[in-house]
Amino acid sequence: MKTTIKQKPESKARLEARISSQVHSTIKRAAEIQGRTVTDFVVQAALEAATKTIEDSHIIQLSIEGQTAFAEALLNPPEPNEALKKAFDKHAELIGSNG
């Protein structure tokens, strides 16, 4: 006996935009070239742009000097200063030490 799992339909949201006739014609032509509806074309293009924007906001770009300084700090970290030592002590006091 086969069991089927019913999935809830995905909820929908509406997006509206006022655009010029020229912009609409360009979008419509591009959608036709790809064999898609205008709505599908616009939604996909907007999703790709949104995804790229979000991904780009999570990327840190460093100059060559910055990259060198970062790598050096990872490979040869400086000794902890007093503030960091106090933070470690406070953390151990609050959370407990595993060492």
C-alpha positions in Angstrom: 0.0 0.0 0.0 1.4 3.3 -1.1 1.4 6.3 1.3 1.3 9.8 -0.2 2.3 12.8 1.7 0.3 15.9 1.1 2.3 19.0 0.9 0.9 22.4 1.7 0.7 24.6 -1.3 3.4 27.3 -1.3 2.0 30.7 -0.2 2.1 33.4 -2.8 2.8 37.2 -2.5 2.1 39.8 -5.1 4.6 42.3 -6.5 3.6 45.3 -8.6 5.7 47.8 -10.4 4.9 50.8 -12.6 7.3 50.8 -15.6 7.5 52.7 -18.8 6.2 51.2 -22.1 9.8 51.1 -23.4 11.0 49.1 -20.3 8.0 46.8 -20.7 8.7 46.2 -24.4 12.3 45.3 -23.6 11.4 42.9 -20.9 8.7 41.3 -23.0 11.1 40.8 -25.9 13.7 39.3 -23.6 11.0 36.9 -22.1 9.9 35.9 -25.6 13.5 35.1 -26.6 13.8 32.8 -23.6 10.4 31.3 -24.2 9.1 32.5 -20.9 6.2 34.6 -19.6 7.0 38.2 -18.6 6.1 37.3 -15.0 8.4 34.3 -15.0 11.2 36.3 -16.6 10.9 39.2 -14.2 10.6 37.0 -11.1 13.7 35.0 -12.1 15.7 38.1 -12.9 14.7 39.8 -9.6 15.5 36.6 -7.7 18.9 36.3 -9.3 19.7 40.0 -8.6 18.5 39.7 -5.0 20.5 36.5 -4.4 23.7 38.1 -5.8 23.1 41.2 -3.7 22.8 39.1 -0.5 25.8 37.0 -1.4 27.9 40.1 -2.2 27.0 41.6 1.2 28.6 38.6 2.9 31.9 38.8 1.0 34.8 40.7 2.5 37.3 42.0 0.0 40.8 42.8 1.2 43.7 44.6 -0.4 46.9 42.6 -0.9 48.3 44.3 2.2 45.1 43.4 4.1 45.3 39.8 2.9 49.0 39.6 4.0 48.2 41.1 7.4 45.2 38.7 7.9 47.3 35.6 7.0 50.2 36.8 9.2 47.8 37.2 12.2 46.4 33.7 11.6 49.8 32.1 11.2 51.5 34.1 14.0 48.9 35.4 16.4 50.0 38.1 18.8 50.1 37.3 22.5 46.8 38.0 24.3 46.7 41.5 25.9 45.2 42.2 29.3 41.7 42.9 28.0 41.6 39.5 26.2 43.0 37.7 29.3 40.2 39.2 31.4 37.6 38.2 28.8 38.9 34.6 28.8 38.7 34.6 32.7 35.2 36.0 32.6 34.1 33.5 30.0 35.6 30.6 32.1 33.8 32.0 35.2 30.4 32.3 33.4 30.5 29.3 31.1 33.0 27.0 32.7 36.4 25.8 31.5 36.9 22.6 29.5 40.6 22.6 30.2 
